[in-house]
Amino acid sequence: MLELRIAGRDFGQPVLGEIFATVERGDRICLLGPSGIGKTTLLNAIAGLDTSVPKDAVIGRDSLRVGYLFQEHRLLPWRTLDANLRLVGASDHEAETLLDQVGLSGYGHYLPDQLSLGMARRAALARCLAVKPDLLLLDEPFASLDPVMAGELKALVAGILDAHPDMAMICVTHDGGDAETLANRLWYLDGKPARLQWDDSIVGPGLVDGLLGKLRSLDLAGS
């Protein structure tokens, strides 16, 4: 589905080192690592938003539909939710169905600034789904939400992935609990420059926290 052959990325000093990995249909990957290590940089490279990364470094992306849920909702504030969804190709009926799917039935005439943060993030998720993505990219989707709202959004994402088993996901997070709920595969990014120090399946419940504890205890500053 997708093959990463990223040679590196720097902003005056190295951020990403060599990244070699594949993403298959149905992969539900949680990408963890220390703050500031380059997780969002890697996600942007995968999405094709970083034009300094050559196109041939992410093989297969041009044939995929990609939905990207940013940390900020990035909905057009002067357009209603219905209008935001229509801008990415949803019909009136599809917009209504998508909003219902994310728990926002009846909110199509609202402007984004009339919503809570959690509701706006769900509306942005509906916009991602409007493109019928093969690959769903999530950048810390549960950050800044209270535990109840974060849990509701996490359950919503899990349900969407279960309903679309061929859809792949890469979710940037700091919380091993997110990986326990959402992921069947774990990426761990660390080092200077940052590389994938771990890329493997999650083979059973309750293993993520122990693995993360071991990975976080490693001194990778000079790797």
C-alpha positions as CSV (number, residue, x, y, z in Angstrom):
1,M,0.0,0.0,0.0
2,L,2.7,2.5,1.1
3,E,6.4,2.3,1.3
4,L,8.6,4.8,3.1
5,R,12.1,5.5,1.9
6,I,12.8,8.8,3.6
7,A,16.4,9.8,3.6
8,G,16.1,12.4,6.3
9,R,14.7,15.8,7.1
10,D,16.4,18.8,8.8
11,F,15.5,22.3,9.7
12,G,19.0,23.7,10.0
13,Q,19.9,20.6,12.1
14,P,18.9,17.0,11.6
15,V,15.4,16.1,12.7
16,L,14.6,12.9,10.9
17,G,17.2,10.3,10.0
18,E,16.5,7.5,7.5
19,I,13.0,6.1,7.8
20,F,12.3,2.8,6.1
21,A,8.9,1.2,6.7
22,T,5.8,-0.1,4.9
23,V,2.1,0.4,5.6
24,E,-0.4,-2.2,4.6
25,R,-4.2,-2.0,4.3
26,G,-5.8,-2.6,7.7
27,D,-2.7,-1.4,9.6
28,R,-3.6,0.6,12.6
29,I,-0.4,2.2,13.7
30,C,0.2,4.4,16.7
31,L,3.3,6.5,16.4
32,L,4.9,7.4,19.8
33,G,8.1,9.1,20.9
34,P,9.4,12.0,23.0
35,S,7.9,15.4,22.6
36,G,9.6,17.4,19.8
37,I,11.3,14.3,18.3
38,G,9.7,14.7,14.9
39,K,6.4,12.7,14.9
40,T,4.4,15.4,13.2
41,T,7.3,16.0,10.8
42,L,7.1,12.4,9.8
43,L,3.3,12.5,9.4
44,N,3.6,15.6,7.2
45,A,6.2,13.8,5.1
46,I,3.9,10.8,4.7
47,A,0.9,13.1,3.8
48,G,3.0,14.9,1.1
49,L,2.7,18.3,2.9
50,D,6.5,18.6,3.2
51,T,7.7,19.5,-0.3
52,S,11.3,19.2,0.7
53,V,10.8,15.4,1.0
54,P,11.0,13.9,-2.5
55,K,7.9,12.3,-3.9
56,D,9.7,9.0,-4.5
57,A,10.4,8.8,-0.7
58,V,6.8,7.8,-0.1
59,I,5.9,5.2,-2.7
60,G,2.3,4.5,-3.4
61,R,0.8,7.7,-1.9
62,D,-0.3,9.2,-5.2
63,S,-2.7,6.2,-5.7
64,L,-4.3,6.6,-2.2
65,R,-7.0,8.9,-0.8
66,V,-5.6,10.4,2.4
67,G,-7.6,12.0,5.2
68,Y,-5.6,14.1,7.7
69,L,-7.0,15.1,11.1
70,F,-4.7,17.9,12.3
71,Q,-4.3,19.1,15.9
72,E,-6.3,22.2,15.0
73,H,-9.6,21.4,13.2
74,R,-8.8,23.6,10.2
75,L,-12.4,23.9,9.3
76,L,-13.2,27.1,7.4
77,P,-14.7,29.3,10.1
78,W,-17.0,31.3,7.9
79,R,-18.7,28.2,6.4
80,T,-21.1,25.9,8.1
81,L,-20.3,22.3,8.8
82,D,-22.4,21.2,5.9
83,A,-20.5,23.6,3.6
84,N,-17.1,22.5,4.9
85,L,-18.0,18.9,4.0
86,R,-19.4,19.9,0.6
87,L,-16.1,21.6,-0.2
88,V,-14.3,18.2,-0.1
89,G,-16.9,16.5,-2.4
90,A,-19.7,15.4,0.0
91,S,-23.3,15.7,-1.3
92,D,-25.9,17.2,1.0
93,H,-27.1,13.7,2.0
94,E,-23.5,12.5,2.5
95,A,-22.7,15.5,4.7
96,E,-25.8,14.7,6.8
97,T,-24.8,11.1,7.1
98,L,-21.2,11.8,8.0
99,L,-22.2,14.3,10.7
100,D,-24.6,11.7,12.1
101,Q,-21.7,9.2,12.1
102,V,-19.6,11.4,14.3
103,G,-22.4,12.3,16.7
104,L,-23.2,15.7,15.2
105,S,-26.6,15.1,13.8
106,G,-28.5,18.4,13.5
107,Y,-25.4,20.5,13.7
108,G,-24.9,21.0,9.9
109,H,-25.9,24.6,10.0
110,Y,-23.5,25.5,12.8
111,L,-20.3,27.4,12.2
112,P,-17.1,25.8,13.6
113,D,-16.6,28.5,16.3
114,Q,-20.0,27.7,17.7
115,L,-18.7,24.2,18.7
116,S,-16.7,22.9,21.6
117,L,-13.2,21.7,20.8
118,G,-14.3,18.1,21.0
119,M,-17.2,18.7,18.6
120,A,-15.0,20.7,16.2
121,R,-12.5,17.8,16.1
122,R,-15.4,15.4,15.4
123,A,-16.5,17.6,12.6
124,A,-13.0,17.7,11.2
125,L,-13.0,13.9,11.4
126,A,-16.2,13.9,9.3
127,R,-14.4,16.0,6.7
128,C,-11.6,13.4,6.7
129,L,-14.1,10.6,6.1
130,A,-15.8,12.6,3.3
131,V,-12.9,11.8,1.0
132,K,-13.4,8.1,1.7
133,P,-9.8,7.7,2.8
134,D,-7.6,4.6,2.2
135,L,-5.2,6.1,4.8
136,L,-6.3,8.1,7.9
137,L,-3.6,10.3,9.5
138,L,-4.3,11.6,13.0
139,D,-2.0,14.1,14.8
140,E,-2.7,13.9,18.5
141,P,-6.4,13.8,18.0
142,F,-7.2,13.5,21.8
143,A,-4.9,16.3,23.0
144,S,-6.5,19.0,25.0
145,L,-9.7,17.1,25.5
146,D,-11.1,16.2,28.9
147,P,-11.0,12.4,29.6
148,V,-14.7,11.9,28.8
149,M,-14.5,13.7,25.4
150,A,-11.2,12.0,24.6
151,G,-12.7,8.6,25.4
152,E,-15.8,9.3,23.2
153,L,-13.6,10.4,20.3
154,K,-11.3,7.4,20.7
155,A,-14.3,5.0,20.7
156,L,-15.6,6.8,17.6
157,V,-12.3,6.4,15.7
158,A,-12.1,2.7,16.8
159,G,-15.6,2.1,15.5
160,I,-14.9,3.8,12.2
161,L,-11.8,1.6,11.7
162,D,-13.7,-1.5,12.6
163,A,-16.4,-0.6,10.0
164,H,-13.7,-0.1,7.4
165,P,-11.2,-2.9,7.9
166,D,-9.2,-2.1,4.8
167,M,-8.6,1.5,5.9
168,A,-5.1,2.1,7.3
169,M,-4.4,4.6,10.1
170,I,-1.3,6.3,11.5
171,C,-2.0,8.1,14.8
172,V,0.5,10.3,16.6
173,T,0.0,10.1,20.3
174,H,1.9,10.3,23.6
175,D,-0.5,7.9,25.4
176,G,0.2,4.2,25.4
177,G,-3.5,3.7,26.2
178,D,-4.4,5.0,22.8
179,A,-2.3,2.3,21.2
180,E,-4.0,-0.3,23.4
181,T,-7.4,0.8,22.2
182,L,-6.7,1.7,18.5
183,A,-3.5,0.0,17.3
184,N,-2.5,-3.3,15.9
185,R,1.0,-2.0,15.3
186,L,3.4,0.3,17.2
187,W,6.0,2.7,15.8
188,Y,8.4,4.4,18.3
189,L,10.4,7.3,17.0
190,D,13.5,8.5,18.9
191,G,17.2,9.4,18.5
192,K,19.1,12.4,17.0
193,P,18.3,12.3,14.2
194,A,15.1,10.5,14.9
195,R,14.6,7.0,13.5
196,L,12.0,4.2,14.0
197,Q,13.5,2.4,17.0
198,W,10.5,0.0,17.1
199,D,8.2,-1.2,14.3
200,D,6.2,-4.3,15.2
201,S,2.7,-5.7,15.7
202,I,1.0,-5.5,19.0
203,V,0.4,-9.1,19.8
204,G,-1.8,-9.0,22.9
205,P,-3.4,-6.7,25.4
206,G,-1.5,-5.1,28.2
207,L,1.9,-5.2,26.5
208,V,2.2,-1.6,25.3
209,D,3.0,0.2,28.6
210,G,5.8,-2.3,29.4
211,L,7.3,-2.0,26.0
212,L,7.1,1.8,26.1
213,G,8.7,1.9,29.5
214,K,11.7,0.0,28.1
215,L,11.9,2.2,25.0
216,R,11.7,5.4,27.0
217,S,14.4,4.3,29.3
218,L,16.9,3.9,26.4
219,D,19.5,6.6,25.9
220,L,19.1,7.3,22.2
221,A,20.4,10.8,22.1
222,G,23.5,9.8,20.2
223,S,22.0,7.2,17.9
